[in-house]
Amino acid sequence: MPPLSNALLFTAATVALLLMPGPAVVYIVTRSVAQGRTAGLVSVLGIHVGTLFYVVATALGLSALLSASSTAFHVIKYLGAAYLIWLGIEKLRLSRDTAASTGEPPPSSMNRIFGQGVVVALLNPKTMIFFAAFLPQFLDPARGSLGTQIAFFCALFVALGVLSDGTYAVLASALAGKIRRTARRRRTLEVSSGVVYVLLGVFAGTLSEA
């Protein structure tokens, strides 16, 4: 097991990463506001099932390989940017449908919310780089099995992520009733969410590898 000091430093670094607004936080908040706490928590589950891919990849050494490959990094980065832009366009399209309707738009299924959360997590290079470049700094062969240490830190990362993102979901859903109360507010929500997704996708696509 790693020393307590390493665990505390890793916790602080992870919390700093998780609190930075990114694709996962935007996705969770918009889903929570649009469809309530259950949808928000399902989106959290999807995000962290996707994160488990990087946990397994780290254990197998694939994250370091992908991080070292400029081509692989850029493929993931641009796919992620394109997916965010697509989500934004879908939100903007939904806002048009909301404007033409007097009722609330049909809710997305929980399966779809979960699946989109998985994809958002898989196409987030920030997570890949964190596991590939940052996690090894906390590993010490003298402290025992590296596999056990990796499993410990990865489990800690996922637990902190669920706690952090779950908090976002609960807080956002608490405000959902007021925001969704009128058709005008619902349309404003969809438009603003769509614009944020598109801008986030453009930013992610133009972000330098460094």
WOGIGI-V747051 format. One record per residue. PHI is phi in whole degrees, -180 to 180 (999 if undefined). PSI is psi in degrees with one decimal (999 if undefined). NEAR is the number of other C-alpha atoms within 12 Angstrom. Layout:
phi={PHI	PHI}
psi={PSI	PSI}
near={NEAR	NEAR}
This chain:
phi={999	-70	-66	-60	-61	-65	-63	-69	-65	-64	-61	-63	-66	-66	-62	-62	-66	-69	-79	-72	-59	-149	-55	-65	-64	-61	-62	-64	-65	-66	-67	-65	-69	-72	-130	98	-64	-61	-62	-63	-71	-65	-65	-61	-61	-62	-57	-86	-68	-63	-62	-60	-58	-72	-63	-66	-62	-63	-61	-92	85	-77	-61	-63	-64	-65	-65	-76	-95	-62	-65	-63	-60	-69	-61	-64	-62	-74	-63	-63	-63	-64	-67	-64	-64	-63	-60	-64	-64	-63	-64	-66	-65	-65	-64	-66	-66	-64	-65	-88	-121	-92	-108	-74	-67	-61	-71	-73	-70	-64	-63	-68	-60	-62	-62	-65	-62	-61	-65	-57	-68	-66	-100	-107	-60	-57	-67	-60	-66	-60	-69	-77	-102	-94	-56	-58	-65	-102	-93	-137	-57	-73	-93	116	-58	-67	-61	-67	-64	-61	-61	-62	-67	-67	-64	-64	-61	-65	-62	-66	-66	-63	-64	-65	-69	-63	-65	-58	-64	-67	-66	-66	-68	-65	-93	-63	-58	-67	-71	-91	-62	-122	-62	-63	-68	-62	-66	-60	-61	-64	-63	-64	-64	-62	-64	-63	-59	-63	-64	-64	-65	-63	-62	-63	-72	-100	-66	-71	-63	-69}
psi={143.4	155.5	158.1	-38.0	-41.5	-41.9	-39.8	-40.9	-41.7	-40.9	-44.9	-43.8	-40.0	-44.0	-40.7	-41.3	-44.3	-31.2	-12.3	121.8	128.2	-169.6	-41.6	-46.5	-43.6	-44.2	-46.2	-45.6	-45.2	-39.0	-39.4	-43.4	-40.3	-39.0	4.4	-177.3	-40.9	-46.0	-39.3	-43.6	-33.2	-38.9	-36.8	-44.2	-43.7	-44.1	-43.7	-17.7	-40.5	-38.6	-31.0	-26.0	-43.8	-26.9	-49.1	-42.0	-39.0	-45.4	-32.1	-6.4	8.6	-31.0	-43.2	-39.0	-45.6	-39.4	-35.4	-18.0	113.3	-38.6	-46.7	-41.3	-47.2	-34.3	-48.2	-42.1	-47.2	-33.1	-42.8	-42.8	-43.1	-38.4	-40.4	-42.1	-39.8	-42.9	-40.3	-42.3	-38.7	-40.0	-41.9	-37.3	-40.4	-34.8	-35.0	-41.1	-36.8	-38.9	-30.8	-2.5	150.2	-12.7	178.9	146.8	153.7	134.7	151.2	148.9	155.5	-33.1	-40.8	-42.9	-44.2	-48.4	-41.8	-36.0	-41.3	-45.3	-42.6	-42.5	-42.2	-30.2	26.3	98.7	-25.6	-41.7	-41.7	-47.3	-36.7	-49.0	-37.4	-39.8	-33.4	-44.1	-42.2	-22.9	-17.9	0.5	139.0	108.2	-25.3	-13.4	6.5	-161.0	127.5	-34.1	-41.4	-41.5	-43.1	-44.8	-41.3	-50.5	-37.3	-41.0	-38.7	-41.2	-47.2	-42.5	-44.2	-36.4	-43.3	-42.0	-47.3	-51.1	-33.5	-35.2	-43.0	-43.8	-44.9	-44.4	-42.0	-41.0	-27.3	-26.9	-5.1	-39.5	-46.1	-39.5	-35.9	5.4	-37.5	159.3	-36.2	-43.7	-37.4	-42.2	-40.6	-40.6	-47.4	-43.0	-48.6	-39.8	-43.4	-44.4	-41.6	-44.3	-47.1	-46.5	-39.9	-39.0	-42.4	-44.0	-44.8	-36.1	-25.6	-4.0	132.6	156.9	-32.2	999}
near={22	27	18	13	12	22	25	17	20	31	27	17	25	31	23	17	25	31	23	18	21	30	45	46	38	39	45	48	41	45	44	40	37	43	36	31	30	29	36	40	37	35	47	46	36	36	39	41	28	30	36	30	28	39	34	22	26	33	28	19	24	22	30	27	21	27	31	19	17	17	14	22	30	27	21	30	35	27	25	38	33	29	33	39	29	25	35	32	25	22	33	27	21	29	29	23	22	27	23	16	17	15	17	24	24	12	20	25	16	24	16	17	31	29	25	35	40	32	34	43	40	33	37	40	39	35	43	36	31	30	42	32	23	25	36	25	21	31	28	19	16	12	17	14	16	25	23	18	29	36	26	26	37	38	26	27	35	33	24	26	38	34	22	31	42	34	24	34	37	30	23	32	28	22	22	28	19	18	24	28	19	20	23	23	22	35	31	26	35	36	29	23	36	31	27	31	38	29	26	32	32	24	21	30	27	17	18	14	21	12}
